[in-house]
């Protein structure tokens, strides 16, 4: 199983941008579908954005146009670019990896095999 480590979280102001990084080790990174989830206090874990092993991206309308995901298979890294951050984006952000073949539901956390420890993002108003 691949191991994941997130970095890049912190305290920012509303309207700022932030880039989160997730570095993978211990597996063939290029074969994994990758996803970012977040969890705010008292709320369920929420799908943020995903990218397939081939580089196709998936994002719900709630972050479309503000968040973007990219991957660098040479560096075993997936990035989450977050722009125009809002206080409602405050959460712990988790990186996740899945190696399932065939149809895949990016927004379903049960589809993922490996998770990082999370990185805190706090957006002040």
Buried (B, 14 or more C-beta within 10 A) or exposed (E): EBBBEBBBBEEBEEEBEBEBBBBBEEBEBEEBBBBBBBBBEEEEBBBBBBBBBEEEBBBBEEBEEBBBBBBEBEEBBBBBBBBEBEEEBBBBBBBBBBBEEEEBEBBEBEBBBBBBEBBEBBBEE
